[in-house]
């Protein structure tokens, strides 16, 4: 049962309040509205805000003794990712559940394929591909400064850019199957004027090096009318290939094939599984919080890709990125608290 809600905009708070029958006294607006929500007698919170705000909101929720269900991406930069990692550890120590909502990780075919790849079904990993062509991403320009939070996706600091906010779906699958951090990356990212507003990139092309010289070639484009949406990842091994797409299928072919399966609503079905497992973790007292560490890994991989894209042609290492610890800032002056 939803007992409280918070959003920067009053109209959104009221819309949610009416939808879920929340008393007006428990509807909180403004940047600090979530803090008032956390003061209430509730068991868990769902964090579905612009990713820029996720780390602090999650940390405050754990501090307040609430279970946390949080949307991807968990953060927009290195400090934010590391903060989420710490919040996950604190949640475990305080006997709280902390779950990151990736629908692919809730799908039985993805889970089985990942396990089999880890067990060597396709042999020694050779290389991989990750693709994300998308028709979406076009948004109108904001009416004023206050309206910018409604269009947060188009703001690099608020969303983390296209590669972090959207492309993380496919890069999360890649890092999950490869089961390691990338060592370095090189690539390019450009804006082609495909959107009416924003400071995020339209196209990314990045090559990631993983341990043992395993290459992952990644490419994405957004705002192309009519393009068939695809969130595709393919991992090649000496004995076969694992192929996944968020919208259609999972399979493995080669010396030891895995039939996998097909699906048509991974977004909805995956969310339902995650919500069910979140509830089970809470009621059964399971506080191991296994989704946190892999989510930190894939989010940092996306940040590495963004930095490499911005530095077009310059190799950027994982260690350099972590050491630099660059934080994205968004000017919130003038916004109501």
Phi, psi and omega in degrees: 000132176277126183244351180200159177210156180215142176201158178297321186265131181298322182295326178287322177299314181293323179297316178293320180299317179292320182297320185253008177067040181270132180301138180307330180290346181248021175253118189240128180249168179095167182298327181260012179302325181296331179293322176294322177300317182292341178284344182282167179274089178220158186269323188214158177233149173250120181258106181231050183254174174306135186305333178306326184269349187303310185302312181291319180296320178293317179299317180293324180294316178295318178300325180278359177081029181254144170291148186235128171242115190233142180283157170278158345288155184285340183195175181247353185209177182298309180303321180294317179298315180294325177297316178298320177302317178292321179297322177297318179294319179294323178299315179299316180297328181266008181060053177236151177270138179223108185238132177261129187272091167251120184292326180299322182289349179263354184273133184299324182287318175299315182299314181293318180296317179299316180298318181291323176297317178297329180277359174095019184298330178256012178077196180297130183293134180258306182193181180207166177227144175222129184228148179209076171278138187217134177281337184279183176112347180276128179221154179287160177289147179292150179288325181201182182300321181298334183280349185295330179291334176290331182254036187303330182303326184278357180257118183307315183293330182276325184256336186092000183086167184307317184294330179273313187285321182253309187294347178302335179303313183277326178288334174293319177297318181298311181290331176295309181291320180283336173058043177197163173281147171290151180275322182198172179207154174214147180176204180207153177218137183222157171252128183250016179070030183275348180245157178278344188202151172119168180236029176260163183276156178263329185226137175232141171218111187223139172251125178255137172260126174254168180308151181066029177056037173275120181264139172239116178266123184239138177213144177210155175210147179229171174067031179255107181303133176084352181290134175292120179297138179210134174238087195247137174221134179227128180243123181261134174235171180296338183245006181165189184218139175254131185231129181224147171216128184307328186267348189222310196200167167218131174205163174229130178236151180145210182296328180230081185290154173233120185298325181066224180182176180241164180200165182230350181218061181297325180302307181289313182294320180295319178297320180298318178296316180297318179296318179297316181290325176301313180298319179296316179302317181294309185289331181266356179071037178263106186246027181285338174049062186288348183275347187289303184302313178295332178287324175297316180300309184291326179293318177294327176298318178294320178297318177300318178296321178296314180297316178297321178296319180289332181263024181358107175090351181263128178289131178239126181268157177301315182296321177297318180297313181296317181295319180295323174052042185292131180252131175277139181239143175234128183287109181261008178296136181094348176273144183288139180281000000 
